[in-house]
Every structure is written in C-alpha cells, then in structure tokens.
C-alpha cells in the first residue's frame, strides 16, 4: 500500500492540474464566443479530485450548471426533410408494411433473423439512398473535451512511469543485490 502511494499522488496531482487547465480553457472558450453576459456560468465552473487510495482510485470531477451544456452543443443543420425525418420514414415503412421491405433487407445484409432495430435500419437506408449517399450518421462529440482527455491520458502515463521509477529506486536494496551477486 505504501509503495503505491507515490504513484497515486502523482496521478491525483496530474488530474488536478489537468482539470484546472480544462476549466480555464472552457471559461476562455465561453468568453471568446460571448455566450455568458452575466458571468454566472463562468464563475460556477469548478473542479475537484476525490481519493480512494485503499482501492487505488482517483477521480477528477468537473462541474457546471445544467444550462451550461447548451453552450457546448453542436449546431444541427436540418436537411430538406425536416427535423424528424428518420421517425417519419419509420412511420412510413410501418404504414406500408414492414413485411414488404423485410425480404430485401434480410437478403442485402445476409441476416438470418431480423435485428431488433430493423425498422430504424431500413429508415436510414431509405434516407441515405434518397439523399445520394450524403445523409449519414455522424458522431456527436465535443472535440475540445476529447483532445483534453487524450492529453490527460498521456500526462497520467508519464506521471505513472516517473512515480513508479521513484518507488522502485527507493524500495530496491542495491547493496543487498550486489552482495547476492557476489559483486561486493
């Protein structure tokens, strides 16, 4: 337990340093976009770290009011079919009869039994084919957060390596090792 403590401290320190930097970057991004006139959101962004060395855990917590997430949301451009195009195509497939579409769908994807989300997959197929292949699902993610988490992962890996090296250096008895090997 005591041997792992320096590694745990290094991970916690790195996590806190990263959280402070991440929160500062979010504040700067909000200010740059002019999204917070009153400054309430900027002042309420916070972070902290929790410890559980007995279970070898350290967590970094980042908090902000719920309405702050709206500022980070991706802008959605709706196509000519409108906001709920997929649900409307699903309703159209159900109205026409799923059984009419099912044999072709099963043959195209070599399914032996239909998946649970068959109608949704059919609706996406219809949308993609009618839009010339340009209407595809895209991942919804926060690029800034993804990049920051990658940085955190790399920093923790480096801190872990350095702290583990220090633990080995401090706990290893080089003189005893030399005596056992007959070099002293």
N, C-alpha and C positions, 0 to 999 in steps of 0.2 A: 504494500500500500504506500509506504513512504517513498519507495523507488519511483512510483508512477506520479507522485505529487508534482515534481518539476515539469513533467510533460503536461499535466493537467493545467498548471498555472500558465504555461506558455500558450496553450490553446485558448484559455479564457482571456488572456491579455490580447492575443491576436484577434479574437472575436469581438472584444470591446472596442479595440482600435478600428476594426473594420466597420462596426455598427455606427460609431461616431462619424466616420468618413461618409458612410452611405446616407445617414440622416442629413449631414451637411450638403451632400450632393442633391438630395431631394429638395431641401429648402432652396438651394440655388436654382434648381430647375423650376420650382414654383414661382420664384421671384422673376426669373427670366421670362416666363410665359405670362406673367401678370395675372395669375389666377387667384391670388389672395390679396384683396384690397385691405382687409382689416388686420391681417397678420395672425388671426386666430389659429389657422391651420399650421402655419409655420412655427408658432410658439408651442403648439401641442404635439408636434412630432417629438418622439422620445425613444430611448433605447435603454436596455439593461441586459445584464447577464445573470444567469442562475447557475448554481453549482450543485453537483452531487458527486463529490469525489469517491464516495463509497461504491458507487455504481459506474464510475469512470464516465460521467456525463457532464457536459457543459452546454448550455443553451443560450443563444443570443435572441433577445426579444426586441422587436421593433413595433412601436405602437403609434397610431394616429387615429383621429376621429373617423367614423364610418364614411362621412361625406367626402373625406379626402381621397378616397379611391376613385371617385368620379373624375378627378383631375388627371389620373393616370390612365384612364380607359382609352382604348383605341377608338379612333373616329371610324364609324362604319358608313360606307357609301353603299346605298341600296341600288340595285340594278333596276332595269325597266319592269321587272315582275313584281317589285314591291318588297315590303318588309318581311312578310311571312310566306315567301314563295315556296319554300320546301313543304310547309304544312298544307298549303293549298294544293300542291301537286300530290301530296299523300292523300288528301281528301278526294281528289280527282281519281286517283288509282283505286281507292276503295269504292268510289261510286261506280266506276266502270266494271269493277270486279277484279280482285287480286288474282283469281284463278285464270283470267285471260293472260296476265303477264307472267305468271309463275313458271310455266314450262320453258319459255325462252330465257328467263332469268337463271333458272336452275341449269340449263344446258350451257349457257355462256360461261358461268363460273364453276362448272363441274361440281355442283353441290348434290349430295345425295338426300339431305334433309334441309328444308329451308331454315335459315338463321332466324333468331328472334326479331331482328330489326330488318326483316325483308322489305317491308313497305318503304322504310326510310332509305334503304339502299337503292330501291327502284326509283324513288323520287329523285335522289341525287343523280342517278343515271340519266333520267329524263332531262333534268336541268343542265347537266354537262353536255348532253347531245344537242339540246336546243340552243345552247349558247356558243356552239362551235368549239367546245372544249375549254373555254376560258373561265367558266364558273366553277371553281374548285374550292374545296375546304382549305382554309389556311389556319395555321396555329395562331392562337391568341396568346401572346406572351408579352411581358414587359422586358424589352431589350436591355434597359439600364439595370434592372434587377438581375437578369441572367448574367450579364457581364460582371456585376459586382459579386455575385455568388461564385463565379469562376475564380475571381481574384481571391476571395476568401478561402476557397479550397486550396489554391496554390500557396497562400500565406500560411495556412494551418499545416500543410505538408512540410514546408520549410521549417516552421517553428517546432514541429514534432521531431524532425530529424535532428535539429540542433539540441533540443532538450534531451532527447534520448541519448545522444552522444555524450552530453554532460553527465547524465545518470550513469552511463557505462564507465566513463572516466573516473568518476568519484567513487563508484562502488567496486571497481575491479582492483584487486591487490596485485600490482605488477611485480612487487618484490617477491611475494609468495610464488607467483607464476614462474619467475626466473629461478627460484630455488628448486622448484619441482622439476624444471627442465635441466637443472644442473649447470646453469649459466652464471651462478653467483656463488 
